[in-house]
């Protein structure tokens, strides 16, 4: 099944050159893979809850566990994904780890992105 009304061998040299020019301006596959991984970090309801919780300020991991009512290993897994994606800062205080958003505009940016669907 073909969705295009013309076959690729029917493209003019100019059209082919324009397409190649567009492709050359795209980010590298490595950059796009990284971007996809960063976006995937937000593609989970628990991680979105964590981000929204942290919009009110820094929280200790024990507070996040209590707020989410999830086991510690589950919460730690989600926090690590958000940390690796660059969304969280953390600091250790005694035996506790405190988390905060790396950029306070993250939730605004998420909301802006979600508004596109409307």
Secondary structure in CASP SS format (residue, H / E / C, confidence):
PFRMAT SS
TARGET T0000
AUTHOR 0000-0000-0000
METHOD secondary structure of the structure
MODEL  1
X C 1.00
X C 1.00
X C 1.00
X C 1.00
X C 1.00
X C 1.00
X C 1.00
X H 1.00
X H 1.00
X H 1.00
X C 1.00
X C 1.00
X H 1.00
X H 1.00
X H 1.00
X H 1.00
X H 1.00
X H 1.00
X H 1.00
X H 1.00
X H 1.00
X H 1.00
X H 1.00
X H 1.00
X H 1.00
X C 1.00
X C 1.00
X C 1.00
X H 1.00
X H 1.00
X H 1.00
X H 1.00
X H 1.00
X H 1.00
X H 1.00
X H 1.00
X H 1.00
X H 1.00
X H 1.00
X H 1.00
X H 1.00
X C 1.00
X C 1.00
X C 1.00
X H 1.00
X H 1.00
X H 1.00
X H 1.00
X H 1.00
X H 1.00
X H 1.00
X H 1.00
X H 1.00
X H 1.00
X C 1.00
X C 1.00
X C 1.00
X C 1.00
X E 1.00
X E 1.00
X H 1.00
X H 1.00
X H 1.00
X H 1.00
X H 1.00
X H 1.00
X H 1.00
X H 1.00
X C 1.00
X C 1.00
X C 1.00
X H 1.00
X H 1.00
X H 1.00
X H 1.00
X H 1.00
X H 1.00
X H 1.00
X H 1.00
X H 1.00
X H 1.00
X H 1.00
X H 1.00
X H 1.00
X C 1.00
X C 1.00
X C 1.00
X E 1.00
X E 1.00
X E 1.00
X E 1.00
X E 1.00
X E 1.00
X C 1.00
X C 1.00
X E 1.00
X E 1.00
X E 1.00
X E 1.00
X E 1.00
X E 1.00
X C 1.00
X C 1.00
X C 1.00
X C 1.00
X H 1.00
X H 1.00
X H 1.00
X H 1.00
X H 1.00
X H 1.00
X H 1.00
X H 1.00
X H 1.00
X H 1.00
X C 1.00
X C 1.00
X C 1.00
END
